[in-house]
Amino acid sequence: MIKADDFIEEAGRAGFDFYTGVPCSFLTPLINGVLSTPALNYVGAASEGEAVAIASGAWLAGRRTVVMCQNSGLGNAVNPLTSLNHPFRIPTLFLTTWRGEPGIPDEPQHEIMGQITQDLISLMRLEQAPFPQARQALGPALDHAAARMEETGLPYAFVVRKDDVEERDLNQTPRALPVPGRREDCPASGERPARAAVLERFLSLVPEDAAVIATTGKCGRELFTLADRRQHLYQVGSMGGASGMGLGVALNTDKPVVVLDGDGAALMKLGTFATIGAYAPKKLVHLLLDNGVHDSTGGQATVSPSVDFAAIALACGYRYAASASSLDGFEAAFRAALAAGGPAMIHLRIAPGSMTKLGRPTVKPADVARRFRDFVTA
């Protein structure tokens, strides 16, 4: 058994300074220790997959990150770990617990995951080790993990068992309620604009120092086709993770950050709205391009026609939200969002469909990630 403060100290010496995750009773001492350390950043995520996306964004902004979660949530994290961290070669120190360890009585829902935890980590082609159980083992174990992450560009997992860490009290300042945000509606008549037309207008308006994260699918492909810039991150896979990545970036840079999201992706990780509203990055603009369909998979309808994303954003603590359905309405809302301070939401209803000659990013994801990181940290 070790003390949480010993882990935090050694992790800090190894450069780990940004934490996110979802609690587990086995992790309580570590999470309490991080939350009780004012110099550290901990973002409480709505889901394990969201935590992985947030940590990925923080890494893109130059931080060395730790994700903590229960192994029951390991399944939720599989998608971003395999379709975000792997192609982009984004490392994180991944602490997962071992609930349901064979031979140790536990709740029935942990039985299967307890049997397959290590196998699942290996199946994702991630290196792993048991969590260090002695103070003197912490430094070498963390140094080895950091070295392997530097070499592979991939996450490294520690598996935490019950009572690996001594109990630790929590000393956390209560979170203040946000000031009610402001809403604007930009009514318009006529046909809704195409996504490509919106992106063209966006490219003429976005500040030169803004970091832009485009959600997976045709949004990123169209953005790349129109203009490939080093501050663009074209998300692949990890659907729904763009907003979490944007939050991770925005919490760790003074540059403006714009997330180009989609209705299907936003619905998949709607809990991220609450996390963004709570942590309230001042220069984050969340632009939701809502065409009402899953465009990349044949145009199947989403449920977005009955969803008021601007109202949801305000209810979650966003400082500004607007709805629009025209290019001029979008431009007015975007200028207002930049001036209002974030987090800001623009819900823009657009037409289904995409560019006729639609390319794909020719820059490999790992190279996109590193040029984006260089841009953000410059």
Phi, psi and omega in degrees: 000139177239170175266144179302320182294331177293316177298313182299319179296312181292322177296320177297320177298326179277000174100359182280119187221008179225124184239144173208162179162189178231133189295156170215147181301329178291336183263356185310313181298320181292313180296318177300320180295317179294314181296333181271002180253102187303331184285349184258154176253128173229126177250116176281114185270158178281338179207163181294320177297321176298319180300319178298318179295318179298315179297323178298318177296319179297321177296320178296339177262012172099006181266158171257124199244158175229130174248132181235132178199163174285150180293341174296334177268002179299324178298324179293332182272350184302317184300304179292326179299325183266328185253356175243299182298320182293303183294325181274352182054059179252117182273157167202150173277116189253111178259112176240145182273172180240064170292147180076020178304128181306134179092351179245118182304137180204178180293151185297331182291347181264356188299307184293313181296326177299329180281335189243004186307304183294323179295322180294319177298316179294323180297329176279003179062039175253141174284152183210165176203156172297147177297136181302135184252003178224145182305318183288345180272347186297308183303306179300321181294317179291321177298319179295316179299315180297320180294318180292322178294322178295322182284319185265336186073017184239161176297156176231132188251137165252134178259118187263125179264167177301134177067019172292332185236134181294147181304146183218130178288157179258132175231085187238132177286130179302144180281131179286146177289140180289154173291137180306135182280174182249138180245142172227142175242137182244083184294152180205153175247165179095188184286149177285148183285156173285154180299320181299321179294321177296316181294324176298315178295319178301315181297333178278346185250331189294136179301147183296335182264011183276138172270134187237126177244118181258131182297163182297158178097211189286340178299307179296322180296318179292320178300316179297318181297323181283319182193122176262115181236152185292341177271010178264135172242112180267100183294138171239142181060201177043049183305133182093351185273352184298320182292321175296318177299316179299321177297315180299321177292311188296331179285352187230020177211156174268355179285151172296147178231130178239128174256123173263104188251170176235163184293316179297318179294316181297319179296327181293328181232052184296335178298336179295333176304315182294321179295316178299314181298323183288318184271345163049058173296134191284341184240030179258124173247123182253102182260113184256110180269105191253102177258003174076007183217162168274091191293326186283347186242018174115003174086022177294141185291142167264179179267012187296335179303336180260010185247130175259090184296328179295318179294321178298316181300315179295321179294335180270356176110005175299148184274339181211142176211142180220152172240144182207164178211024177214164179296317181292322177296319177299314182299316179297318181291322182292317177297319180293322180296317178297323182280331187285333187088150189260180359286145181235143179240133170239115177262107185247113177278126185234174180276148173294165177103170183214179180300146179292311178261088186255116180273182174234150178305130179266351176273130182295146183308318181297324178287323175301315181299318185283325176289326175296316179298318178297321180294313184294322186270356181292000000 
